[in-house]
Amino acid sequence: MNSQDLSVFRKLIAQRIAELDEGSDAGRDARSVVELDQQTVGRLSRMDALQNQAMAKAQQSRRDIEKRRLHLALRRMDEGEYGYCDTCGEDLPQGRLRIDPAATLCVSCSRG
C-alpha cells in the first residue's frame, strides 16, 4: 500500500472517529442517571426510562469498542503494519478496508 492510499484510509478513519464522537455527544443525556419521581411517573414510564438508558449505554459501549479498533488501525499505520492480515500476512483488499478500515483479517481467515 502506497503513501497516497494510507492517506486516504487515515482520513477515512479520522472521519469515522469524528462520527462516533458526535454520536457519543448526542447520546449523553440518554445515558445519564434516570430520575424517578414515584409520585408523578407511572411504573411503565419508569421501566421505559430505564430500558432506554440501558440501550444508550450499550450503544456507547459499541462506539467505544469501534473507536479503540480505529485507533489501533492508526497505530498499525504508524508502525507500517496496516493493510496486512494478522493471520496469513496477505494484503487486505482495499475494498474490505473501505468498508471496515480497522479490519485485521482477510475474508478467508475471518471465516476460519
Buried (B, 14 or more C-beta within 10 A) or exposed (E): BEEEEBEBBBEBBEEBBEEBEEBBEEBEEBBEEBEEEEEEBEEEEBEEBEEEBEEBEEBBEEBEEBBEBBEEBBEBBEEEEBBBBEEEEEEBEBEBBEEBBBBBBBEEBEEE
